[in-house]
């Protein structure tokens, strides 16, 4: 399962409502590592591994929403098809994860015994 992580460091950076992990209507339920593990275990799964993924799209959607909310025309720069934007945020996440930061994107591998 790959889903936003509500405990990731970028969630605290962006004001309420603009964090890209909300991405309604795709993400109706949001989890952190602990709550996703608890949910899966209650459904009979065994969680094998959990780790952070790069959150490039969450960065893009967050900045886009923030600038759009402020009325700036520069929001168009922040697009999931802009290679400069995607490369920049990939580098940000590379260094953040190298420093041990938990990103706002998570992957959990679970098995049904």
N, C-alpha and C positions, 0 to 999 in steps of 0.2 A: 504494500500500500504506500503510495506517495501522496502526501497531503500537507497543507500548511501546518506549521508548528507555532502555536500561540505563545510559546516561551522563547522564540527566537529574538535575537537582539534588535532586528529592525522594527518589530511591532511597537517598541517603545519610542522609536524615533519619529514616527508619523502620527499626526493627530487622529483622533477618533473618526472613523469612517473613510479614511483615505488609504489605510494599509492595504496593499495589494493582495494579501492573503484572504481577504473577505470574498472577493471575486464571485459575488452572487450572480446567478443562481447555482454555480457549480459546487460551491462549498457551503452546504446547509448546516453541517456540523463541524465544529473546529475542535482540534485536540492538541495537547502537548504530548511529549513522550509518555509520561505517566498515565494520563487519561486514555490514550489510545491503547496502551498495553492492558490497562484494566478492562476496557471495553472488549478487546479481543479475547482476553482470558475468560470473561463472563460468557462469551459465546462459544467457549470450548476450544479455543486456539492456544497453541503454545508459541510464545514470542521467541524467535530465534535470535534476532538482531534488530537494533534500532540505531540509526545514525542520521546526521544532517546531510542535506544535499545543497548544492548551490541554489540560491534563490533569485536568480537573474530576473525572471519574469515578475516576481513580487516587487523587486526594486523598480522595474520599469512601470508597472501598474500603479505603484505608490506615488512615484514622482508625477506621473501623468495626472492622476486624480488630484494631487495637491495643487499643481499648477492650474489645472482646469477650474478647481474650486476658487482659486485666487483670480481668475479671469485672465490669466496670461496666455498669450498665443503660442508660447514656447512649449506647451504641453504636447504639441504634435511631434516634437523631436523624440519624445519618449515613446517608442513604438517597439513592438516585439519583432519588427522586421528591420530595425536600424542596426546594422552591424557594429557601428561605433559604440552605440549605447550598450549593446549586448556584451561586447568585448570589455568595456570599462567595468561593468558590474560583475563580470566573470572574474576579473582581476581583484576587485574589492572582496568578493567572497573567497577567493583563493587565499588572500592574506588573512582574512578574518578567521577562516577555519584553521589555517596554519597556527594562529594564535590561540586556538582552542575555543573560539566563539561558537555558540549554537545558532545555526541559521533558522530562518522562519520557514524552512522547507525540510520535511523529514521523510525518511523511508523506513518502513517496518516490514520485516520478513517474519511471517507467522505460518505455522503448519497446523492442520487439523489432524490430531492423532487417530 
